């Protein structure tokens, strides 16, 4: 069943509200650790986006069960669902921040990839922006923020 514009607006506004309501305080030790990665990425790649963290247990109120994080382009906000696995959280954060980079610095390629996905030309897993973000996040996990994201090849489509 297709949703009307009003229904989509209500869902989006509800999602904004819930994300803000359930965000984890910056004094949380996991958030403190992840903020270091966030700030290093933002400094290295000149991106702007707010980042909030939400306990994984609260995710069902906001996103699908397999979602580890997302970038809300309307609010220019990255949301990461926190688990006790700090490395997995870091990889999710880097993946989502790479999407912000794609949107802000690789606009044409990013938009074309999204169009292919929406039109059904490619699957979510094989969309360029997803393959590229997965690869960049894996490479950035070593902490080397000199990686040229705009020249990093995406994983091959399967």
RATA-V778761 format. One line per field, one symbol per residue. ss: DSSP state (@ for helix, = for strand, . for the rest). phi: phi as a letter, one per 20 degrees, with the letter a starting at -180 (. if undefined). Layout:
BEGIN
ss = ???
phi = ???
END
This chain:
BEGIN
ss = ....@@@@@@@@@@@@@@@@@.=.....@@@@@@@@@@@@@@@@@....======@@@@@@.......====....======...@@@@@@@@@@@@@@@@@@@@.@@@@@@@@@@@@@........@@@@@@@@@@@@@........@@@.......
phi = .feffffffffffffgfffffefeffegfffgfffffgffffffdldcafccccggfefgfdbffeferadeffelcedceedeefffffffgfffffffggfeccgfffffffffffenfcegfefgffffffffgfffgfneedgeffdeffgffd
END
